[in-house]
Amino acid sequence: MMLQGPYGGLDKDKPLIRLPFTHFAVGTVLLALTGLLACLALSLLYHFEESTYTHCHVPNYLPSISASISLVPERYIWRCCIGLHSAPRYLVALAYFSFYWGRFARRRLELLLSGLALLCGLAENTGLLLLTYVASTETYSVHKNGFIVFIASSQLHMLITCWLWQVIKRHCIHPEEVTSYRWKLRIFMFNISCCIAAAYFFIRHNKYCESGIYTLFALCEYMVVLSNMAFHMTAFLDFGSKEVMVATRPEDKRY
């Protein structure tokens, strides 16, 4: 698979698949979004008591994401959606690294940050796969560590990306780059705020066992995940004129 400009050629070989990057980006995000909404809806409709249960035994009105993706059939819906969602995410991380490499060829700090952004992007997706395929009801410690890797690498990835795009904005030649940087920064700040709020409500729930506090934690958790999706969706702006192609490698000789 490769990213090409709208008029890029591939020798004389026709591509097997040719897809605008905008469609590719929307489809990738919709896989995760559809899986999340389906799991939450099924949990509320058919497994309300199980999904909203906590050790405090106090009223709770929304399930956490971990609880909603641990039940059946929600577990299999989520695994299917994230399994399909993850491969494009790895490819987009590599596409961004290639983009940064071209932009920062003579800037050592930015090149190092680009490499770190790539590692964070790969770790984020790997953490997501880990918490997806090991449910909290199966092996809680593994699920928890996967969640920690996902959140930590996600935050660091967004921070580094905002730093790199601030540098790009200073020397931008396209208005889309300024728009992309502003949206990235706004979404990152919103994501950080939701993470802090979620941590506060989680600690408060475990300490005081107040009614409805875990519901606020769950709501903040939804916002964290949705804003993470929105941040990755800004690739729509960054590669909007590109195409995703799957093609055979041109042969040196033809018979």
C-alpha positions in Angstrom: 0.0 0.0 0.0 1.2 3.5 -0.7 0.1 7.1 -0.6 0.1 8.9 -3.9 -0.8 12.3 -5.2 -4.0 12.5 -7.3 -2.1 12.2 -10.5 0.7 9.9 -9.5 1.5 7.1 -11.9 2.5 3.5 -11.2 4.5 2.8 -14.3 2.2 0.9 -16.7 0.7 -1.4 -14.0 -2.8 -0.5 -13.0 -3.5 -0.4 -9.2 -5.5 -3.3 -7.7 -7.2 -0.8 -5.3 -7.4 3.0 -5.6 -9.1 4.9 -2.9 -9.2 8.6 -1.9 -7.5 9.1 1.4 -10.5 11.0 2.7 -12.7 7.8 2.2 -9.9 5.7 3.8 -9.7 8.0 6.9 -13.5 8.2 7.4 -13.9 4.4 7.0 -11.1 3.7 9.5 -12.6 6.0 12.2 -16.2 4.8 11.5 -15.1 1.2 12.3 -14.1 2.2 15.8 -17.0 4.6 16.3 -19.6 2.1 15.1 -18.2 -0.6 17.3 -18.2 1.6 20.4 -21.7 2.9 19.9 -23.0 -0.6 19.2 -21.4 -2.0 22.4 -22.7 0.8 24.5 -26.2 0.5 23.1 -26.3 -3.3 23.5 -25.0 -3.0 27.1 -27.6 -0.5 28.1 -30.5 -2.3 26.4 -29.7 -5.9 27.3 -27.0 -6.0 30.0 -27.7 -2.9 32.1 -27.2 -4.5 35.5 -24.0 -6.3 34.6 -22.4 -3.5 32.7 -23.1 -0.8 35.3 -22.2 -2.9 38.4 -19.4 -1.7 40.6 -17.8 -2.9 43.8 -19.4 0.0 45.6 -23.0 -1.3 45.0 -24.3 2.3 44.4 -26.6 3.4 41.6 -24.8 3.8 38.3 -26.4 4.8 35.0 -23.7 4.3 32.3 -21.3 1.5 31.7 -17.6 2.1 31.4 -16.1 1.2 28.0 -14.2 -1.7 29.6 -17.4 -3.1 31.0 -19.4 -2.7 27.8 -16.8 -4.5 25.6 -16.4 -7.4 28.0 -19.9 -8.8 27.6 -21.3 -11.1 24.8 -22.0 -10.3 22.0 -20.5 -6.9 22.5 -17.0 -8.4 23.0 -17.0 -9.9 19.5 -18.4 -6.8 17.9 -15.7 -4.7 19.4 -12.9 -7.2 18.5 -14.1 -7.4 14.9 -14.3 -3.6 14.5 -10.9 -2.9 16.2 -9.2 -5.7 14.3 -10.3 -4.1 11.0 -9.5 -0.7 12.3 -6.0 -1.4 13.5 -4.2 -2.3 10.3 -5.0 1.1 8.6 -3.9 2.8 11.8 -0.4 1.3 11.6 -0.2 2.3 7.9 -1.2 5.9 8.7 1.4 6.1 11.4 4.1 5.2 8.9 2.6 7.7 6.4 2.9 10.5 8.9 6.6 9.5 9.6 7.3 9.7 5.9 5.6 13.1 5.7 7.6 14.4 8.7 10.8 13.0 7.2 10.3 15.0 4.1 9.4 18.2 6.0 12.2 18.1 8.6 15.1 16.6 6.6 17.6 19.1 8.1 16.1 19.6 11.6 17.5 17.1 14.0 15.2 17.7 16.9 12.1 17.5 14.8 13.4 14.3 13.2 13.9 12.8 16.6 10.4 13.8 17.6 9.0 12.4 14.4 10.6 9.0 15.3 9.2 9.2 18.8 5.7 10.1 17.4 5.9 7.0 15.2 6.8 4.8 18.2 3.9 6.4 20.2 1.5 5.8 17.4 2.5 2.2 17.1 2.4 1.7 20.9 -1.1 3.4 21.1 -2.5 1.0 18.5 -0.9 -2.0 20.1 -2.3 -1.0 23.5 -5.7 -0.7 21.9 -5.4 -4.2 20.5 -4.3 -5.5 23.8 -7.1 -4.1 25.9 -9.5 -5.2 23.1 -8.5 -8.8 22.8 -8.0 -9.3 26.6 -11.2 -8.3 28.3 -11.3 -7.0 31.9 -13.3 -10.1 32.9 -10.6 -12.4 31.5 -7.2 -11.2 32.7 -7.7 -7.8 34.4 -4.0 -7.0 34.9 -3.3 -7.4 31.2 -6.4 -5.4 30.2 -5.4 -2.7 32.6 -1.8 -2.5 31.3 -3.1 -2.3 27.8 -5.3 0.6 28.7 -2.4 2.4 30.4 -0.2 1.9 27.3 -3.0 3.2 25.1 -3.7 6.3 27.2 -0.1 7.2 27.9 1.1 6.7 24.3 -2.0 8.5 23.0 -1.3 11.6 25.1 2.4 11.7 24.2 1.6 11.2 20.6 -0.9 14.1 20.5 1.6 16.3 22.4 4.4 15.6 20.0 2.1 15.9 17.0 1.0 19.4 18.1 4.6 20.4 18.6 5.6 19.3 15.1 2.6 21.0 13.5 3.4 24.2 15.3 6.7 24.1 13.5 5.0 23.3 10.2 2.5 26.2 10.7 5.4 28.7 10.9 6.5 27.8 7.4 3.2 26.6 5.9 2.3 27.1 2.3 -1.2 25.8 2.5 -4.1 27.1 4.6 -5.2 23.5 5.4 -2.0 23.1 7.4 -3.0 26.0 9.7 -6.5 24.6 10.1 -5.1 21.2 10.8 -2.8 22.5 13.6 -5.6 24.5 15.2 -7.9 21.5 15.3 -5.2 19.2 16.6 -4.4 21.7 19.4 -8.1 22.1 20.4 -8.8 18.4 20.4 -5.7 17.7 22.4 -6.6 20.3 25.1 -10.1 18.8 25.2 -8.7 15.3 25.5 -6.4 16.3 28.3 -9.2 18.0 30.2 -11.4 14.9 29.9 -8.6 12.6 31.0 -8.1 14.7 34.2 -11.8 14.8 34.9 -12.1 11.0 34.3 -9.2 10.3 36.7 -10.8 12.6 39.3 -14.2 10.9 39.2 -12.6 7.4 39.2 -10.5 8.1 42.3 -13.5 9.8 44.0 -15.8 6.9 43.2 -13.3 4.4 44.7 -12.7 6.5 47.8 -16.2 7.6 48.7 -18.6 5.3 46.7 -21.0 8.1 45.9 -24.0 7.5 43.8 -23.7 8.6 40.1 -20.0 9.4 40.3 -18.9 6.4 38.3 -21.5 7.5 35.6 -19.6 10.8 35.3 -16.3 8.8 35.0 -17.9 6.8 32.2 -19.1 9.9 30.4 -15.6 11.4 30.6 -14.1 8.2 29.4 -16.4 8.3 26.3 -15.2 11.9 25.6 -11.6 10.8 25.9 -12.1 8.0 23.3 -14.2 10.2 21.0 -11.7 13.0 21.0 -8.9 10.5 20.3 -10.8 9.4 17.2 -11.3 13.1 16.2 -7.6 13.8 16.6 -6.7 11.0 14.2 -9.5 12.1 11.9 -7.5 15.3 11.2 -5.5 13.1 8.8 -8.4 14.0 6.6 -7.0 17.5 6.3 -3.3 16.5 6.1 -3.6 13.9 3.3 -6.9 15.0 1.7 -5.4 15.3 -1.8 -3.7 11.9 -1.6 -4.9 8.4 -2.6 -4.3 5.0 -1.1 -3.3 2.5 -3.6 -2.6 -1.2 -3.6 -0.6 -2.2 -6.7 1.7 -4.9 -8.0 5.4 -4.0 -8.2 6.5 -3.1 -11.7 8.7 -5.9 -13.2 12.0 -5.2 -14.7 11.3 -7.3 -17.8 8.1 -8.1 -19.5 7.5 -11.1 -21.7 
